[in-house]
Amino acid sequence: MQSFSWLRSSLAAVTVLTLSVSSGPTASAEPYSVTGVFTYGADNVARAINSSGLVTGVKYPCCVDANPRGFRWMGSEQMFTSYPDQLIEFSLEAINTPGRVAGTGGFGEFYPESYRAVVGVGTEILDLGIANSQAHGLNIFSRVVGEQIVAGHTRGFVVDVGEVATTLGTLGGATSIAYAINDAGTVVGEAQLADGRSHAFLASGDYSSLVDLGTLGGANSVAYDINAAGVVVGAAQAADGVWYPTVFQSGTVQKLGSASGRARAINQGGVVVGTLGASGAFRAIGGVVRDLNSLIPSDSGWWLWEAHDINDAGQIVGRGDLVAGSHTYVRGFVLTLGTVGVSTPARAELAFRAQPNVTPNGARFVFGTSITTPARVELIDVSGRVLRRLEVAAGSSAIEWDGRDDIGRRLSPGFVIARATGEGWEARTRLFIVR
């Protein structure tokens, strides 16, 4: 575990780097608009965004005591008004569909005993009561994952709010960290092997065992996110020791692009975002990596350093530099997909979603725009069985589903994947059927 000193030092380092950055990149296509995340206080970092476009992160310094504070933002900052006793600073890293947030709070003056995982519900920050802990992720059911100190070693944990935490094991070594959990309850992170190396892992069910996801031929790897289809992203070392953005899927380990970096998040359509070495934020669709600085207006004044999250509508958040006059500000950003230079299939892939995505009686599947060729939407259960096929006519922007399978039976409660396929593209989203 680490204190909030990482944020102070990283922001200071970035300020030095930005002195030589120009007002913006040369862009041949500009499909994204850039919105700055402006909060009460100075610098901030946008860490996560949910399907409604609600952003969370950390701002520093913000107050007379100069301690970091977590925030929520959607056009303007949404304030927290109730805090646990002795909370002096906190950072937020994750947000779920209902808008609950998770992160880490600093209590009192001592470290590491004073750091504990927190969640935000409404306008209230709540202490999860796990000693020496940090929260890194949560799913739609507010199941939280993170890390804690157990007998002097860092160990991952999984906890439902108000319940006792489950401590995760390792891959034979002493430590583990859980970074993300999807709505099916599958957890990913990194864990130590007996020889001291650290590998990306996946855990599900009762979390009693971890699955080693492997590397790119090097010593170490890490998993940062997992989507509803079970596709995992992170980073792995190759034989030369260089870290590359990585996709872990169906027992394979795939390098994204040829530049060093880390993949931080993946949405239900399979679009990946992250950071490439010292060059900046990236987006990858179908394995094709693009520098996000080449996909924003050249006169925006922004340089995008890190992409931390992407929602199912394709909105991306992260950290960048905003040059305004003679000043450079470290700010969170939100990228929203526009229309310039983006084909209809790509826009549909980025924005395909179910409304609602928790339903007892069917849903409406919405594309990012009107599709120009016929498409098909298939409902698939967790075993891969196709339950329902819906044909979508060219020119449509949405299609209704009545909640039934191909022979007219209502689907059983549980998770279902919706897969849309068209000419040269595929997209996925997920639903949870309730009764």
C-alpha positions in Angstrom: 0.0 0.0 0.0 1.0 3.6 -0.5 0.1 7.0 0.8 -1.2 9.9 -1.1 2.4 11.0 -1.7 2.2 9.3 -5.0 -0.3 11.8 -6.2 1.7 14.8 -5.0 4.9 13.6 -6.6 3.3 12.6 -9.9 1.5 15.9 -10.3 4.7 17.8 -9.6 6.6 15.7 -12.1 3.9 16.3 -14.8 4.0 20.0 -14.3 7.7 20.0 -15.2 7.2 17.9 -18.2 4.4 20.1 -19.6 6.6 23.2 -20.0 7.8 21.9 -23.3 4.5 20.6 -24.7 2.9 22.4 -27.6 -0.7 23.6 -27.6 -1.8 20.4 -29.3 -1.0 17.5 -31.7 -1.4 17.5 -35.4 -4.6 15.7 -36.1 -5.7 14.1 -39.3 -9.1 13.0 -37.9 -10.9 14.5 -34.9 -13.7 12.1 -33.9 -13.6 13.2 -30.2 -14.6 16.4 -28.4 -12.6 17.2 -25.2 -14.3 18.4 -22.0 -12.2 19.5 -19.1 -13.2 18.3 -15.6 -13.1 21.4 -13.5 -13.5 21.0 -9.7 -13.3 23.2 -6.7 -9.5 23.5 -6.1 -6.5 23.0 -8.4 -5.3 20.0 -10.3 -7.3 16.8 -10.7 -7.3 13.4 -12.3 -10.4 11.7 -13.7 -10.3 8.0 -12.8 -13.5 6.4 -13.9 -16.8 7.1 -15.7 -20.1 5.2 -15.6 -22.7 4.5 -18.3 -24.5 7.8 -17.4 -21.4 9.9 -17.9 -20.8 10.5 -14.2 -17.1 10.9 -13.5 -15.1 10.3 -10.4 -11.5 10.9 -9.4 -9.2 12.9 -7.1 -8.4 16.6 -6.8 -5.3 18.0 -5.2 -4.8 20.4 -3.5 -8.4 21.5 -2.9 -8.7 22.9 0.5 -7.0 25.0 3.1 -5.3 21.8 4.5 -4.0 20.9 1.0 -5.1 17.3 1.3 -6.5 15.3 -1.7 -10.2 14.9 -2.0 -12.3 12.5 -4.1 -14.9 14.0 -6.4 -17.9 13.2 -8.7 -18.5 15.4 -11.7 -21.0 15.7 -14.5 -20.7 19.1 -16.0 -20.1 20.4 -12.5 -18.8 19.0 -9.3 -21.3 17.0 -7.1 -20.3 17.5 -3.5 -20.1 15.0 -0.7 -21.5 16.4 2.6 -21.1 13.6 5.1 -17.8 12.0 6.1 -16.6 9.4 8.7 -14.9 10.8 11.8 -11.2 11.7 11.5 -11.2 11.4 7.7 -8.6 13.9 6.5 -8.2 12.9 2.8 -9.6 10.5 0.3 -9.2 9.4 -3.3 -11.9 7.8 -5.5 -10.9 5.2 -8.2 -14.1 3.5 -9.4 -17.8 4.2 -10.0 -20.7 1.8 -10.8 -23.8 2.1 -12.9 -26.0 3.4 -10.0 -23.4 6.0 -9.2 -21.7 4.5 -6.1 -18.0 5.2 -5.8 -15.1 3.4 -4.1 -11.6 4.5 -3.1 -9.3 5.1 -0.2 -9.5 7.3 2.9 -6.8 8.6 5.1 -7.7 8.8 8.8 -5.7 10.6 11.4 -2.0 11.1 11.2 -0.4 7.6 11.0 0.5 5.4 8.0 -0.3 2.7 7.0 -2.7 1.9 9.9 -4.7 5.1 9.1 -5.7 4.1 5.5 -8.9 2.3 4.9 -11.2 1.5 1.9 -14.2 3.8 1.6 -17.4 3.9 -0.6 -19.5 6.9 -1.5 -23.3 6.5 -1.4 -25.4 9.5 -2.4 -23.6 12.5 -0.7 -22.1 10.3 2.1 -18.6 8.8 2.3 -18.6 5.5 4.3 -15.7 3.7 6.0 -15.8 -0.1 5.0 -14.0 -0.8 8.3 -11.2 -2.9 6.7 -7.9 -2.0 8.5 -4.9 -1.0 6.3 -6.9 -1.2 3.0 -7.5 0.5 -0.3 -10.5 -0.1 -2.7 -9.8 -0.2 -6.4 -13.0 -1.3 -8.0 -16.7 -2.2 -7.5 -19.5 -3.7 -9.7 -23.2 -2.9 -10.2 -24.1 -4.7 -6.9 -21.5 -2.6 -5.0 -19.2 -5.6 -4.4 -15.9 -3.9 -3.7 -12.3 -5.2 -4.4 -8.9 -3.9 -3.4 -5.9 -4.6 -1.2 -5.3 -4.8 2.5 -2.3 -5.6 4.8 -2.6 -9.0 6.4 0.2 -10.3 8.7 2.6 -7.8 7.1 1.8 -8.7 3.5 -0.5 -7.0 0.9 -3.4 -9.3 0.0 -6.4 -8.7 -2.3 -9.9 -8.7 -0.9 -13.5 -8.9 -2.0 -16.4 -7.5 0.2 -20.0 -6.6 0.0 -20.9 -3.4 1.8 -21.7 -4.2 5.4 -20.3 -7.7 5.3 -17.0 -9.3 6.3 -14.3 -9.2 3.6 -13.0 -12.3 1.8 -9.2 -12.3 1.7 -7.8 -13.5 -1.6 -4.9 -16.0 -1.9 -1.8 -15.8 -4.1 -0.2 -17.7 -6.9 2.3 -19.3 -4.4 4.0 -16.2 -3.1 3.1 -13.7 -0.3 1.1 -10.9 -2.0 -1.9 -10.2 -4.2 -3.9 -7.1 -5.2 -7.4 -7.1 -6.7 -8.0 -4.2 -9.2 -11.4 -4.8 -10.8 -14.6 -6.9 -10.6 -17.2 -7.3 -13.3 -20.9 -7.6 -12.8 -20.7 -11.4 -12.8 -18.4 -11.2 -9.8 -15.2 -12.2 -11.6 -12.1 -10.5 -10.1 -8.8 -9.6 -11.7 -5.5 -8.3 -10.4 -1.9 -9.4 -9.7 -0.5 -12.0 -7.4 3.0 -13.1 -6.4 4.5 -16.5 -7.4 6.7 -18.6 -5.2 9.8 -17.3 -7.0 8.8 -13.6 -6.4 7.5 -12.8 -9.8 4.0 -11.3 -10.1 1.4 -12.5 -12.6 -2.0 -11.3 -13.7 -4.8 -13.4 -12.2 -8.5 -14.1 -12.4 -10.7 -15.4 -9.6 -14.5 -16.2 -9.5 -17.0 -18.4 -7.6 -15.9 -18.5 -3.9 -12.5 -16.9 -4.7 -10.7 -19.7 -3.1 -8.2 -20.1 -6.0 -6.6 -17.8 -8.5 -6.0 -18.5 -12.2 -2.6 -17.5 -13.6 -3.2 -15.5 -16.8 0.5 -15.7 -17.9 2.8 -13.2 -19.6 4.2 -12.2 -23.0 7.3 -14.4 -22.3 8.7 -12.1 -19.6 8.7 -12.3 -15.9 5.7 -10.3 -14.8 2.1 -9.2 -15.7 -0.9 -7.4 -14.2 -4.6 -7.3 -14.9 -6.4 -4.0 -14.4 -9.9 -4.5 -15.8 -12.4 -7.1 -17.0 -15.6 -6.7 -19.0 -18.9 -8.7 -19.0 -17.6 -11.0 -21.7 -14.7 -12.0 -19.5 -12.0 -10.2 -21.6 -9.2 -9.0 -19.4 -6.8 -6.1 -20.0 -3.6 -5.0 -18.3 0.1 -5.2 -19.1 2.8 -7.9 -19.4 6.5 -8.1 -19.9 8.0 -9.6 -23.0 11.2 -11.6 -23.0 13.2 -8.3 -23.3 11.7 -7.1 -20.1 9.6 -4.3 -21.7 6.0 -3.9 -20.5 3.3 -3.8 -23.2 -0.5 -3.2 -23.2 -2.0 -6.6 -23.1 -5.3 -8.5 -23.6 -5.9 -11.8 -21.8 -8.7 -13.8 -23.5 -9.6 -17.5 -23.6 -6.2 -18.6 -22.4 -4.2 -16.4 -24.8 -2.0 -13.3 -24.1 -2.0 -10.7 -26.8 0.2 -7.7 -27.1 -1.6 -4.5 -28.3 0.6 -2.6 -30.8 4.4 -2.3 -30.7 4.9 0.5 -28.2 5.4 0.0 -24.4 2.6 0.9 -22.1 -0.3 -0.4 -20.1 -4.0 -1.1 -21.0 -6.2 0.2 -18.2 -9.8 -0.4 -19.1 -12.1 -2.2 -21.5 -15.8 -1.6 -22.2 -18.5 -4.0 -23.2 -17.9 -3.4 -26.9 -14.2 -4.5 -26.4 -12.7 -1.0 -26.9 -9.5 -0.7 -24.8 -7.9 2.4 -23.4 -4.6 3.0 -21.6 -1.2 4.7 -21.8 1.7 4.3 -24.2 5.1 4.9 -22.5 5.8 8.6 -22.4 3.8 9.5 -25.5 0.3 9.6 -24.1 -3.2 8.0 -24.0 -4.3 5.4 -26.5 -7.5 3.7 -27.7 -7.5 0.3 -29.3 -10.4 -1.2 -31.4 -10.0 -4.7 -32.9 -6.3 -4.7 -31.9 -5.6 -1.4 -33.8 -4.0 1.1 -31.5 -4.4 4.8 -32.0 -2.9 7.7 -30.1 -5.8 9.7 -28.6 -3.9 12.9 -29.2 -4.3 12.3 -32.9 -8.1 12.0 -32.5 -8.9 15.4 -30.9 -9.0 18.9 -32.4 -5.5 20.2 -33.0 -6.3 23.6 -31.5 -7.9 22.1 -28.3 -4.9 23.1 -26.1 -4.9 19.6 -24.6 -2.2 16.9 -24.4 -3.7 13.6 -23.1 -1.2 11.7 -21.0 -3.3 8.9 -19.5 -6.6 7.2 -20.3 -8.0 5.5 -17.2 -11.5 4.3 -18.1 -14.1 4.0 -21.0 -17.8 3.5 -20.6 -20.2 1.7 -22.9 -21.1 4.8 -24.8 -17.4 5.2 -25.7 -16.7 8.1 -23.4 -13.1 8.1 -22.2 -11.6 9.7 -19.0 -8.1 10.3 -17.9 -5.4 12.9 -17.1 -4.0 15.5 -19.5 -2.4 18.9 -19.7 -4.5 21.9 -20.6 -2.4 24.9 -21.9 -4.2 28.2 -21.4 -2.2 31.3 -22.2 1.1 31.0 -20.3 -0.2 28.4 -17.8 -0.4 24.6 -18.0 -3.0 22.9 -15.8 -3.2 19.2 -14.9 -6.8 18.3 -15.4 -9.1 15.4 -15.8 -10.7 15.1 -19.2 -13.8 13.5 -20.8 -13.7 12.5 -24.5 -17.0 12.1 -26.2 -17.3 10.5 -29.6 -18.3 12.9 -32.4 -19.0 12.4 -36.1 -16.0 13.6 -38.0 -13.8 10.9 -39.5 -15.6 8.0 -37.8 -17.4 5.4 -39.8 -20.9 4.2 -38.9 -19.8 0.7 -37.9 -17.1 2.1 -35.6 -19.6 4.5 -33.9 -22.1 1.7 -33.5 -19.4 -0.6 -32.0 -18.5 2.1 -29.5 -22.0 3.0 -28.4 -24.0 -0.3 -28.6 -25.9 -0.7 -25.3 -29.0 -2.1 -23.6 -31.7 0.2 -22.1 -32.2 -0.8 -19.3 -29.4 -3.2 -18.6 -31.1 -4.6 -15.5 -34.5 -5.8 -16.6 -37.4 -8.3 -15.9 -39.1 -7.8 -19.2 -36.8 -7.2 -22.1 -34.9 -4.2 -23.3 -34.2 -1.8 -26.2 -30.8 -2.3 -27.9 -29.5 1.1 -29.1 -26.7 1.7 -31.6 -24.4 4.7 -31.7 -26.1 5.9 -34.9 -28.3 4.5 -37.7 -26.6 1.5 -39.2 -26.1 1.5 -43.0 -26.3 -2.3 -43.6 -28.4 -5.1 -42.0 -27.1 -6.4 -38.6 -28.0 -9.1 -36.1 -28.3 -9.0 -32.3 -27.9 -12.3 -30.5 -28.7 -12.9 -26.8 -26.1 -15.4 -25.4 -26.0 -17.0 -21.9 -22.8 -17.4 -19.8 -22.2 -20.9 -21.4 -22.1 -19.4 -24.9 -25.5 -20.7 -26.0 -27.5 -18.4 -28.3 -30.9 -17.8 -26.8 -32.5 -15.3 -29.2 -31.7 -13.8 -32.6 -33.0 -10.4 -33.7 -32.6 -9.2 -37.2 -31.9 -5.4 -37.6 -32.8 -3.6 -40.8 -30.4 -1.2 -42.5 -31.2 2.4 -41.4 -32.2 1.3 -37.8 -30.7 2.9 -34.7 -32.4 0.6 -32.2 -34.3 -2.7 -31.8 -36.7 -3.9 -29.2 -36.4 -7.2 -27.4 -39.4 -8.7 -25.5 -37.3 -10.7 -22.9 -38.0 -14.1 -24.5 -35.9 -16.7 -26.3 -36.4 -18.0 -29.9 -39.2 -20.3 -28.9 -41.1 -17.7 -26.7 -39.9 -18.6 -23.2 -39.0 -15.8 -20.8 -35.3 -15.9 -20.0 -34.2 -17.1 -16.6 -32.6 -14.6 -14.1 -28.9 -14.0 -14.5 -26.4 -12.4 -16.9 -26.9 -12.4 -20.6 -24.5 -11.1 -23.3 -26.0 -9.2 -26.3 -23.8 -9.5 -29.3 -24.4 -7.2 -32.4 -22.7 -8.1 -35.7 -22.8 -6.2 -38.9 -20.7 -5.8 -42.1 -17.1 -5.5 -40.8 -17.9 -4.9 -37.1 -19.0 -6.6 -33.9 -20.1 -5.1 -30.5 -21.2 -6.5 -27.2 -23.0 -5.3 -24.1 -24.5 -7.1 -21.1 -27.8 -7.3 -19.3 -28.9 -8.7 -16.0 -32.3 -10.5 -16.0 -34.2 -10.2 -12.7 -37.6 -11.5 -11.5 
